[in-house]
Amino acid sequence: MKSLFSLDIVTPTHSFSFDNVTYVKCPGSEGYFGIMKNHTNSILNLKEGVISVKTEEKEIQFSCSAGIADINSDSTDDIPDKVLLLVENAQELEK
Amino acid sequence: MANLKNLQERIKSVSSIQQVTKAMKMVAAAKVKKAQEKMEISRPYSRNTQDLICRILPQVSSANIRLVGKRDVKNKAIIVITSDRGFAGSFNSSVIRLAEKEIEKFGKDKVQVFCLGKKASEYFSKRDYNVVESFYDFWKDMTFDTASEISETFIGAFNNLEVDEVYVIYNRFRTLASQDLMIEKVLPIDFTEDYNVKNYNYDYEPNQERIVESLLPKHLKVQMWQQMLESYSSEEAARMIAMDNATENAKEIIKELKLEFNKARQEAITTEMLEIVSGSEALVD
């Protein structure tokens, strides 16, 4: 069983969607934190910084403005975990 | 002959007007489509923001959050969204008329007017209204930051207790041929009706109150952004219809002028032939 979850980074002007994410690092208002599958349900404030998204194939980084993270996970494996990052601005960083 | 030349020139000028209006119509149609796409893209963000607010707001005491707190209304702010340019039928005049009525109803000196678009700005500054802020020249390349900046001005006025209620008056896009004139209350935010009372077991960081406090301005900004896009789509749709009518009218005029031109030409030929015939008859005699 792979521990994958889906991630949406949503801004008013564009969105990024991933469904095979293994790990996300976000700039929380109290410091960076990581999200993996089966994270506790939480809603957290984000501050400006860099979001790192690790999927099965690659790692992508985004610069983002302040926002909110909404983490929804279910203890059963039937419903996939969903992580939603609402930020006003997000841009993919070139490597 | 002077008449013939005159007519020819008029046909030429009307034709070139027709070409211009036709081009303007096509440009407007493309702009409507673009604005519609932007609106579509902004929807998930606004839906999710609203959803989060509805989930968290019931868990905090709203007395501590200024943006949702109702208070006695002594002063109002009215945001009027118009365009920078005309040529769009009654698009601007209908917004301005409604705004003026609303302002007069509450008292001219107790209403702060925020103008978006040159048309509103020109109208209300000339007539001695209390115009606090005017924004224009941004429609062509408006971004979410523009909406953000505008929202911050009225959120500031509300937080500083300068105004106790904020309304927006704008055209909402319905179809290409019709717009709805809207007046919406934006502040204080009223969420009570769609409260989601289900009890969620969540961790909050830093805490619910702080999260709601950071969510509410985001909600207002995206709402402003959508209202601006609605107005922009309506403006371009109205312009499209106006230009379509102008093109049709030009077509009618050209038809009439051509008929007149042909008549005049025929008349000239007939006269000329009569002259030739009578001249040759005189020679035979």
Interface residues (C-beta under 8 A of the other chain):
Chain A: D8 V10 T11 P12 T13 H14 S15 G28 S29 E30 T40 N41 S42 I43 L44 N45 A66 G67 I68 D70 L84 L86 E88 N89
Chain B: K38 I41 S42 P44 Y45 S46 N48 T49 L52 I56 T143 F144 S148 Y200 N201 Y202 D203 Y204 E205 P206 R210 I211 S214 L215 K218 K221 V222 W225
